[in-house]
Structure formats: C-alpha cells, structure tokens
Amino acid sequence: MGRVAVASDSGRRVAAYPDQPNRSPWIAQLEPDGPARPLEADLDVDVAIVGAGIAGVATAFFVLRTTSKRVLLIERDRVARGATGRNAGQLTTYFERPLASIADEFGEAPAVDGQRTFDAGHGLLDLMAREAGTTVGIDRFTGHMGMYNRNHVLVHLRNNAVRRRGGLREEACLISEDAEFLADLPPDLSSLYTVVPQATIREMLETDDDRYRAVLSDLKGCANSGLLVQQVLGFLEARFGDRFTYCDTSPVDRVVIEDDRARLGTRGRSVRADSVVLCTNGFVDHAVEDGAGRSIDLHPAQRVVGTIGFMAAFFEEQPRSPAAFSYIRNVSIGGATPYVYVTRRAYERDGLPATLTCMGGPEWPIEPPWDPAMPFPGALLATMDEEVRPFAQPARPAGLPYDFQWHGLMGYTDGRIRVIGAHPDHPQLLYNLGCNGVGFLPSIAGGERIARLLAGEQLAPSIFDPRTADA
C-alpha cells in the first residue's frame, strides 16, 4: 500500500490527500439493483411509505406483518442509496442528547419510556432479520466511550440515575483513581460508578492518551444496514406480493393531505392512500400541504435538517475482534466540537474474512443540497488522518490511502429526538424520521411503532409524538 504526499505544518507532518471518490463499504456489498422500477401508473393503496432506507423498509415490514393493508414503498433513488447505505452502520440506542435533559423537558416517565422504545430495537432487528431470512452479519459487543472531565461524567451519571429509577439497563461507568475531579463528584452518585486504575481506562479505550479518565460502557453493535434493507425488501416482495408494491427512481414532489385521505405526486403520476408515512431522513425537497394548499409543518424542534457526515475506513493487517469506541472532545456535553467514533467489524474482502476499521466524526451543513456523487474532500480526509486515525489504530502510519471514504446524509432535529407518529391535526400523515446521528436501531423501533398505530392500537403519549408549531 502506498502513501500520499505528506506536507509540513508547523513542524508536524500532515498528510495531503487529493479529493477522493465517495465510496461506501456498505453499498459495495449490495447485490446489483437490476432495472429501474419507476411508478408508471396511478395507484390506490391503504398505506404509502416514502423512502426505502432502513426506516421505510422496517415500517413496511411491520405494517405488512401485523395488518392486512395494501402497502406502497416508493423511493426517489434506488434502495438503500441514501443515509442507510452511507452511514456508520452502528447498533446503538442512546439519544444524542442527555437522557436527564429529556426527563427535565418531558418528565422522567416519558423519557424512560422513550429509552425503552429504543432499547427494544435490538430485539426488533433480530426478529426482522430472522423472519426475512437475511444473511447479513450482525456483531454485538460492549462499546466504550471516553470521558475526560467532571462535566462529562456528571452528565452521564445523572443519565444513569434516570435509568436506574426507571428500571432500565444501566451503562457501566469506570473512573480512574487518578482523575482530578474524582473528589468533586456528588456523594449521592457514588453507587453509579467504580474507581479503577488508569491502566484499566487505557486498556478499555485502546489508547495511551491519559487525558481520558473515565469510560462509559453499554451494549453496542454493527451491521450493514444497506444490505439488510435490500434483503428484507426482497423478502417483502416474495412474501406479500399480493398487497405490496415497490417503486424506485420516483421522487415524491408533493404530499397533499385531504379530508380523509392523502395524495402523492411523482413525475406526473398520482398515488392515493388512506395514510402516508414519511421516512425521508434529511430530504426536504417535497411540499407537504393540506387540501387548501397550506403548508403542514411540525414544531421547530422536530423539523429535520440534513447534515453531511463524513467517514473513512481501512482494512487491518491482522484480524481484530469487533468493537466500538467514541471519544468526547468537547469541554462540555453539547458543545460544537464533534466527538469521534471508531468501529471494527468483520468484512468480506476478495472472498475472504477481514477486519474493517471505520472512523468518523466530522459533519458539515448541506450547502448546496447533498449530492451522493460529490467527491470526498481531500483536505477533510487529511484532517481525519491526523486527528481520528490515532484513535482508530495508532500503529497505522500517517498518510496511507484509505480503502473507503464516504459521506452520507443525516437528518437532525433541533430537539435531538426522533419523530414517530401521526400529525396531531392530520392523522393520515405519519412520520418515522430524524436519525440524529445515532445509528439505525431507532428507525426499526419507529417502524414497529408506526405499524401499531396503523393497526388501530391506541398508544400512550410519547416524547416522539409529532407536535404542531404552536404546541
């Protein structure tokens, strides 16, 4: 493997990479798509699901499984070519916002119920994979997050206190006996952590950076969500072909919510449905209106804004066990500096098993709209090689080419809470969106919740419920 040019920067040697093609390791494993399948005639169905990523396919799976409804799944591109095929592929169930702050806003019981909903995503993924007969590898393990100051530890200990009072699985917290802030932690939180030697912190985080003084550990995992979606879609077509239709290369430009039904427009064709579910993570180039042409909007905290996430990956020289790590870099939780994350997983390379190590963290606002063909900026890859690679594999020399580098669309809400449910004023309009950068298990949990609503189940109020602008 060769090296790229290395430039000097204030005495430091920093790799200089040219712009790279956007190449995702998950899309590289997909089977060929076959011919495009656009919507070629007007259609009438019970449920129209917009977006064939993990959220849309999971929603279709659970709706078809638990109801007798006729379902259309409609996609603007090809299956899994949006966020689902260009993500970090992590299995995680946390909110990218402290659980204690969610409890402060909504109440502790609703916050606990929301966390329990996400925690159930592991079992729902296994159910979907098993019933669909997928062959996608699913790795699970204990993942670790590095913390280095009192603020980091206090925030997560308070989250754990909420978990304990709510009967949820707690995240294990270890703090170094050398931590400068150890004596300043409140005594009432002492049962939520264990003091260990600094060597234990280094070993768990796989780093010699002694700035990190504490570790938070929980159930994590990884899988190729793109390949999973492709295989589940094939199962749905084979199993429910009499009441399931899939169309791709058919971007929806307008959703009109009428008195008792919904109408979708796509390239001159029309779809009428009793219900429409938006699973359009980050894509906002379609109008959603009522019958009088008035825009239907959600509360500002629930409106999805697309952000570009950047990731890179390389094959390890020696096999290594699957793992996931994240390292906080903000002084205070919620600051502007993104944390960095690393995952290792099994990956087939030239027909043989290999270990692929992935890393990410940088995000950019979308200006102009995200284009999957946009090159991966070489300057950003150089920054990642300098700042993130030492966490991913300190033995890897600087300046080596990467086997994959990719960017993908992530949909964030200001409230950092996924939107799952029916619009309060327009029950025909439902949402399962807002990944907020936390893996694809919440998309699956959201799909199962939508299916329960469409089956007529009366669900208790939730932190995920769509709200209006004046709510």
Number of C-alpha atoms within 10 A of each C-alpha: 5 7 14 14 12 16 14 10 9 7 7 10 13 18 25 20 22 16 14 16 17 21 20 22 24 23 18 13 15 18 10 8 10 7 7 12 15 19 22 13 9 13 16 15 18 18 25 28 26 25 27 30 29 30 32 30 27 28 27 27 24 21 24 20 16 13 13 12 17 20 26 23 21 26 28 21 17 21 27 25 19 26 26 28 29 28 27 34 23 22 26 22 23 17 20 16 14 18 24 22 15 21 18 11 12 13 13 19 14 18 24 22 17 20 21 18 19 20 20 15 23 20 13 19 19 13 12 18 19 12 11 18 12 18 11 15 15 17 17 19 15 14 22 26 21 26 25 23 20 18 16 18 25 15 16 20 24 17 19 24 19 20 21 15 11 17 11 16 14 18 20 16 20 24 24 23 18 14 20 12 16 16 9 8 14 9 8 8 13 11 9 17 18 13 16 16 14 18 14 17 25 20 10 18 22 15 18 14 12 15 13 23 28 32 27 22 18 18 18 21 23 24 21 25 28 28 25 27 26 21 19 24 22 13 17 20 14 11 14 16 13 10 16 19 18 20 20 19 17 21 20 21 16 16 26 23 27 16 10 11 17 24 22 22 19 21 13 10 14 19 21 21 23 20 23 29 25 19 29 26 28 25 19 15 12 14 18 18 18 17 13 9 12 12 13 18 16 18 14 15 16 24 22 26 19 25 22 20 23 25 27 27 24 21 19 14 10 7 14 14 10 19 19 27 24 23 21 19 17 17 15 14 19 13 10 10 15 15 19 21 22 25 23 25 24 20 20 11 12 7 7 7 11 18 20 23 24 24 27 26 19 20 17 12 13 15 9 6 14 17 14 18 10 13 16 21 18 17 14 17 26 21 16 21 26 17 12 23 24 17 22 26 16 13 9 14 11 18 21 17 17 15 15 20 26 25 32 25 30 25 25 24 20 14 18 21 22 27 29 27 28 23 19 14 11 17 15 21 23 24 26 30 30 30 28 25 18 21 21 26 29 31 30 27 27 28 31 26 21 24 22 18 16 21 14 9 11 9 10 8 10 17 21 21 18 24 20 15 13 7 8
